Amino acid sequence: MLERLQKLISRAGIASRRHAEQLILSGAVTVNGRVVTELGTKADAERDHITVGPRVVRPPQSGVQAYFAFYKPARVVSTMSDPEGRPCLGPYVRNTKGRLFPVGRLEFDAGGLLLLTSDGELASDLMRASAAIPQIWRFKVKGRIAVDVGRVIEREAHVRLRLHRDASNAWYEAELRDAPRDLLRQTLLRHGFFVEKMIRTGFAGIELGPLRAGEMRELAPDEVKSLLRTARGRTGPPEERQEPSAIPLRRGQVHGEERRAPSAATWPVSQSRYAARNGRGRNPRHTAAGRPRSGRRPGKRGP
């Protein structure tokens, strides 16, 4: 079956779909010995010989995709390797087969839930929809947040707060959607609360659970299905469709009452002027005495 090259490369685990597009544009992809640089090019992985540099794109075998939840420790880069020599994800996934793509990348100093999958197509779809994917962060502040202050923080940072563990330096939980994590940290600091620790415990409906830093677990089938729905933009059950009324009612109007068009006296100024220019309704250029003003401009002679 003919499919786009970037989709085949992503599914083979060689690169994400976005990176595959860059490889195609750079001339690193060949189909049957011919260099391809157009993104719309399609090929058949079963019949065509597709290469990305020295690697051959082979059709994936059914049932070999892997999905993991990983607890990324702080001060670890969210990539499999790092040219600067910093700690990365490679040593943690050394015993897994095939290439894994990190989904929901975390900053170097941040720790918590990170998804790893060999499904390049799913990884690409989740990264594109990352702005709308709900995330749950657990953080520890210096002191306690009062209820009224917490409501202000929720409005300013576009989050929902919940007390997770009460102490002199309390732990809170925040649900983020379409809001950057730095906005929450900056808002807390602006109200006098310094964030001592911050851990992501949920992403796209997947929970960190009892994992410790550096540990990983395989996702359950229901969790994988939830990820697939999230990648396609369906994060919950479909809402019931409500049929709108044919004609919206005005204030004070009851059902069955005939709706009349407003008179020219009740029109806005822009509409009444339009009616005056077209000979309908009252003329707003009339004076209080009922006599029209002159339509000539000062200094301009008539015909």
C-alpha distance (Angstrom), angle and dihedral (degrees) to the residues before:
residue distance angle dihedral
M1 . . .
L2 3.79 . .
E3 3.81 114.7 .
R4 3.78 135.9 164.5
L5 3.78 114.5 -82.8
Q6 3.81 95.0 -125.4
K7 3.79 89.3 54.7
L8 3.81 92.4 50.7
I9 3.80 92.3 47.3
S10 3.79 91.6 48.5
R11 3.79 93.3 47.8
A12 3.80 90.8 50.0
G13 3.81 89.6 59.1
I14 3.80 95.7 -118.5
A15 3.80 97.3 116.8
S16 3.78 141.6 -20.3
R17 3.77 116.8 -88.4
R18 3.78 92.4 -105.0
H19 3.79 92.2 49.3
A20 3.81 89.5 45.5
E21 3.80 89.5 57.7
Q22 3.80 89.5 54.3
L23 3.81 90.5 49.3
I24 3.80 90.7 52.1
L25 3.79 92.9 49.6
S26 3.81 90.9 48.7
G27 3.82 92.0 55.1
A28 3.81 96.6 -113.3
V29 3.83 94.0 125.3
T30 3.79 125.1 80.1
V31 3.80 131.4 -175.4
N32 3.81 115.3 -158.8
G33 3.79 89.8 -18.9
R34 3.80 95.3 -50.2
V35 3.81 120.6 114.6
V36 3.80 112.0 -122.2
T37 3.81 121.9 -158.4
E38 3.82 101.5 163.6
L39 3.80 116.9 99.6
G40 3.80 94.5 -148.2
T41 3.81 94.2 59.5
K42 3.80 115.0 124.5
A43 3.79 130.0 -157.5
D44 3.79 141.4 172.2
A45 3.79 114.0 -115.5
E46 3.82 90.5 -158.2
R47 3.82 95.9 55.2
D48 3.82 108.3 19.3
H49 3.79 126.1 74.1
I50 3.81 105.1 -128.0
T51 3.80 123.2 -177.5
V52 3.79 134.1 -177.5
G53 3.76 104.4 -162.1
P54 3.82 105.8 -54.8
R55 3.81 93.7 -17.9
V56 3.80 124.8 93.5
V57 3.80 120.3 -139.0
R58 3.79 107.0 -130.3
P59 3.80 125.4 -175.2
P60 3.81 109.6 -98.5
Q61 3.76 118.6 -113.7
S62 3.78 117.1 -120.6
G63 3.78 117.4 -100.8
V64 3.82 97.7 19.2
Q65 3.83 99.3 105.8
A66 3.78 114.5 116.9
Y67 3.80 128.5 -152.9
F68 3.81 123.5 -171.6
A69 3.79 139.8 174.6
F70 3.80 110.3 -142.0
Y71 3.80 130.9 -170.4
K72 3.78 102.7 -138.4
P73 3.79 111.1 -153.8
A74 3.76 119.2 -134.2
R75 3.81 117.5 -92.6
V76 3.81 92.9 31.8
V77 3.81 122.6 119.7
S78 3.83 115.0 -121.4
T79 3.81 92.3 -128.0
M80 3.79 133.1 88.0
S81 3.80 91.9 -119.1
D82 3.78 136.5 12.3
P83 3.83 125.6 -151.5
E84 3.81 90.0 -151.9
G85 3.78 92.2 59.6
R86 3.81 96.7 -115.8
P87 3.83 120.4 147.3
C88 3.81 109.6 -80.0
L89 3.81 141.1 175.4
G90 3.81 96.4 -93.5
P91 3.83 98.3 89.8
Y92 3.82 91.7 48.5
V93 3.85 94.4 56.9
R94 3.79 97.2 38.5
N95 3.81 93.0 117.8
T96 3.82 96.4 50.9
K97 3.80 123.3 95.5
G98 3.77 123.2 -120.5
R99 3.76 129.9 5.1
L100 3.80 120.2 -49.1
F101 3.79 126.2 -154.5
P102 3.82 120.2 -148.8
V103 3.80 113.5 -129.3
G104 3.80 123.4 -163.3
R105 3.77 96.1 20.6
L106 3.78 119.6 -144.5
E107 3.76 128.4 -147.9
F108 3.79 120.8 -101.6
D109 3.82 94.4 -101.3
A110 3.83 95.2 39.8
G111 3.78 124.7 89.8
G112 3.77 136.7 -167.7
L113 3.78 141.8 71.6
L114 3.79 118.4 10.8
L115 3.80 124.7 170.2
L116 3.81 120.5 -135.6
T117 3.78 122.6 -168.0
S118 3.78 141.0 161.2
D119 3.81 89.4 -146.0
G120 3.79 100.0 101.5
E121 3.80 93.2 -177.4
L122 3.81 92.2 54.9
A123 3.79 91.4 45.5
S124 3.80 91.0 52.9
D125 3.82 93.0 48.1
L126 3.80 92.3 49.0
M127 3.79 92.2 49.0
R128 3.79 90.8 52.1
A129 3.80 91.1 50.5
S130 3.81 94.5 41.1
A131 3.82 93.7 112.4
A132 3.82 92.1 62.3
I133 3.82 97.2 39.2
P134 3.82 113.3 107.9
Q135 3.80 117.1 -120.8
I136 3.80 131.2 -169.3
W137 3.79 119.2 -148.1
R138 3.79 127.4 -172.4
F139 3.78 116.3 -157.5
K140 3.80 139.6 174.4
V141 3.79 120.0 -139.7
K142 3.74 133.2 -169.8
G143 3.80 104.1 -102.0
R144 3.82 129.7 -11.2
I145 3.79 130.6 -58.0
A146 3.79 114.9 -127.8
V147 3.79 117.9 -132.1
D148 3.81 95.5 -113.9
V149 3.81 91.8 46.1
G150 3.79 89.9 48.2
R151 3.80 90.8 56.7
V152 3.78 90.6 52.6
I153 3.81 90.6 49.6
E154 3.79 90.2 50.3
R155 3.80 91.7 54.3
E156 3.79 95.3 45.1
A157 3.82 97.0 43.6
H158 3.84 96.3 36.1
V159 3.81 92.7 -126.8
R160 3.78 140.0 117.7
L161 3.81 116.3 -122.1
R162 3.79 128.8 -153.5
L163 3.79 130.1 177.2
H164 3.80 108.0 -114.7
R165 3.80 103.4 174.9
D166 3.79 124.5 5.8
A167 3.80 116.0 -140.6
S168 3.78 140.2 125.5
N169 3.81 84.9 -79.5
A170 3.80 100.2 32.2
W171 3.80 131.1 -152.4
Y172 3.80 118.8 -131.8
E173 3.77 135.0 -173.0
A174 3.80 123.7 -140.1
E175 3.79 130.1 -170.3
L176 3.79 113.3 -148.2
R177 3.77 128.8 -166.2
D178 3.81 123.6 166.0
A179 3.80 88.8 -6.4
P180 3.82 128.3 105.1
R181 3.78 118.7 -121.6
D182 3.81 91.1 -128.0
L183 3.80 89.4 62.0
L184 3.82 90.0 60.9
R185 3.79 92.4 47.5
Q186 3.81 92.5 47.9
T187 3.80 92.3 46.9
L188 3.80 91.8 51.4
L189 3.79 91.3 48.6
R190 3.79 91.1 48.8
H191 3.81 88.8 57.5
G192 3.79 92.3 48.5
F193 3.83 100.8 -96.7
F194 3.79 115.8 127.1
V195 3.83 113.3 -154.7
E196 3.80 108.8 -131.9
K197 3.83 98.4 177.8
M198 3.80 134.3 9.3
I199 3.82 126.5 -172.5
R200 3.79 130.3 175.1
T201 3.80 108.7 -132.5
G202 3.81 100.6 170.5
F203 3.79 138.0 35.6
A204 3.82 129.1 171.0
G205 3.80 91.2 -14.3
I206 3.82 93.9 -51.3
E207 3.81 116.1 121.0
L208 3.78 128.0 -148.6
G209 3.80 92.6 -135.3
P210 3.81 120.3 176.4
L211 3.81 95.0 -23.2
R212 3.78 118.0 134.0
A213 3.79 126.4 -145.8
G214 3.81 109.4 -67.0
E215 3.82 95.5 16.6
M216 3.79 127.5 115.0
R217 3.79 137.8 -169.2
E218 3.79 134.7 -165.0
L219 3.79 115.8 -107.3
A220 3.78 119.9 -113.3
P221 3.83 118.8 -116.6
D222 3.82 91.2 -106.7
E223 3.81 90.2 53.3
V224 3.79 90.9 51.2
K225 3.81 90.9 51.2
S226 3.80 89.4 50.3
L227 3.80 90.0 52.7
L228 3.79 91.3 50.7
R229 3.81 90.6 52.0
T230 3.80 91.1 47.9
A231 3.81 91.5 50.0
R232 3.80 89.1 54.9
G233 3.79 91.9 50.1
R234 3.80 97.3 -103.0
T235 3.80 107.3 119.4
G236 3.80 96.9 161.6
P237 3.81 145.5 8.5
P238 3.80 115.1 -54.8
E239 3.78 114.6 -95.3
E240 3.78 120.5 -120.5
R241 3.75 111.4 -98.8
Q242 3.80 114.5 -121.7
E243 3.77 117.5 -151.8
P244 3.81 109.7 -131.3
S245 3.78 119.4 -131.8
A246 3.78 114.7 -98.3
I247 3.82 94.2 -121.5
P248 3.81 120.5 20.8
L249 3.79 114.3 -127.2
R250 3.77 123.8 -121.6
R251 3.75 123.8 -129.9
G252 3.82 109.3 -74.5
Q253 3.81 94.0 14.2
V254 3.79 118.1 125.6
H255 3.77 128.4 -151.3
G256 3.80 113.3 -83.6
E257 3.79 93.8 25.6
E258 3.78 113.9 126.4
R259 3.76 112.9 -114.2
R260 3.79 113.5 -132.8
A261 3.74 128.2 -157.6
P262 3.82 113.7 -106.3
S263 3.78 116.9 -103.6
A264 3.77 122.1 -114.2
A265 3.81 90.0 -106.5
T266 3.80 90.5 64.8
W267 3.81 96.3 44.8
P268 3.78 120.4 110.9
V269 3.78 116.1 -101.0
S270 3.80 93.0 -101.6
Q271 3.81 92.1 54.3
S272 3.81 94.5 45.1
R273 3.80 90.3 52.0
Y274 3.77 89.4 49.9
A275 3.81 89.9 51.6
A276 3.80 91.0 48.7
R277 3.79 91.8 53.4
N278 3.79 90.4 51.0
G279 3.78 96.2 45.8
R280 3.83 96.5 -106.3
G281 3.77 128.5 120.4
R282 3.76 126.0 -3.4
N283 3.77 120.7 -29.5
P284 3.83 110.9 -116.2
R285 3.83 88.8 -155.8
H286 3.80 92.3 69.7
T287 3.81 115.9 109.3
A288 3.78 125.4 -129.8
A289 3.83 88.9 -96.1
G290 3.78 90.3 57.7
R291 3.81 94.9 -110.6
P292 3.83 118.4 124.3
R293 3.75 119.9 -118.6
S294 3.74 120.0 -121.5
G295 3.77 112.7 -87.2
R296 3.78 92.9 -151.0
R297 3.77 120.5 107.5
P298 3.83 118.7 -127.4
G299 3.76 112.0 -85.5
K300 3.78 94.4 12.6
R301 3.81 119.3 116.0
G302 3.75 123.7 -142.0
P303 3.79 126.3 -127.8
